[in-house]
Amino acid sequence: MSRARTALGLAIPALGALAADPLVSLVDTAFVGRLGPGELGALGVCSSVFGLAFFVFNFLATGTTPLVADAVGREDRAGASRVVTSALTLAVVGGLGAALVLEALAEPILSVMGADGALRAPALAYLRVRALAAPAVLLVTVGHGVFRGYQDTRTPFWVTLGLNLVNLALDPLLIFGLGWGIAGAAWATTVAQWAGAIAFVWLLLVGRREALGVERAWPRLADVAHLARIGGALAARTLSLLLVFTYATAVAARLGTLDVAAHQVAAQVWLFLSLVLDALAVAGQAMVGRALGRRDRAEARAVANLLLGWGLGLGVALAALFALLAGPLPRLFTDDAEVLARIGDVYLFVVVSQPVGAVVFVWDGLFQGAQDFRFLAVQMILSALAAAAVLALVLPLGWGLVGVWWAMLTLLVARALTLGWRYWLGGGPLAAP
């Protein structure tokens, strides 16, 4: 199979899974937006909290994929199996820990996020229920990472689609039918996430176990420790990124309920587009990981060049598409005229960031596939500091919500510069042979 066909065979199902994955939040946003600006703003605050709590464990996907792909490239099925059991163990332990912290510290967390007044009660109701899904979210994350490592992106797509259908069916029933309001949205998401987690665990340990070569055995401490060390670097990277997103939401919350509601809609659209573009990064993780497992650096570089070109083209196309949808798209999430006006103030940032973001997300996946984890952590910390510096000036200088989105653009540009330097000038595992 040609390089391009392999990349498309991985990227297209991954695109479906990545596009479907944030639909849980998008669907919640669309339904909760009908309850009022207070509930919509509360959802925005909680989305940032859960992003920080859950995605700091994103190494369970981004670290697992290249490790499994490398082992498969070396035809070491036993090694790949050990990665699977180690990742599942860390997901259960980390998920239970995250749930306990969120439940115990719900009140002070919301205070730090500036969720006071009309935001407080709905935010607390949503947070306490949604925290119950923490172990499920991490098990789903492992499922994505493992199957990608085996160069199977179709299975995660079908599981994610099923998860979203559960959420879509339960949202209107629980929010409006039973009158649970924003708590109903939280219960719908929690049930959906557990359905996805059970599906992935069954596939890995029963349904697809023999085909993948996964051994049902207790994980070895050394294997868990190795994945945890990789996770430390990737967690520092992810934490830096999410702290910027959380800081941005906190600044928006302090600007007012209408501003944080508008920020929630714009951020969800922006993240949705980002994850769609990340489909090429998933292909890069799997293909670069397997190529380097075979010690074929020339193939790894050729894959990288191909996917970077595709990423830039896709970013330009999506920017044009969403520019055309500037009017109707925000109305899917709210019909409040004042919120829509504030979304209009920052929507241009969502559009123009797509080409830069596309290249950044592809580079990110390529360096993950090459297991260049320490560099990824350092460059993300530097980029996050640049964005945080801009955010720190928003309130004192009265820049408003536009200032928050200048910070988001600063984050992307800083990442593009550092990743580009490494790829063309900085050496490393993806350097031209």
Protein Blocks (a to p, Z undefined) as FASTA:
>chain_A
ZZklmmmmmmmmmmmmmmmmmmmmmmmmmmmmmnojklmmmmmmmmmmmmmmmmmmmmmm
mmmmmmmmmmmmnopaklmmmmmmmmmmmmmmmmmmmmmmmmmmmmmmmmmnopghjlmm
mmmmmmmmmmmmmmmmmmmmmmmmmmmmnopaklmmmmmmmmmmmmmmmmmmmmmmnonm
jmlmmmmmmmmmmmmmmmmmmmmmmmmmmmnopacddddfklmmmmmmmmmmmmmmmmmm
mmmmmmmmmmmmmnomklmmmmmmmmmmmmmmmmmmmmmmmmmmmmmmmmmmnopaklmm
mmmmmmmmmmmmmmmmmmmmmmmmmmmmmmmmoccfklmmmmmmmmmmmmmmmmmmmmmm
mmmmmmmmnopmklmmmmmmmmmmmmmmmmmmmmmnonojmlmmmmmmmmmmmmmmmmmm
mmmmngpjkbcZZ
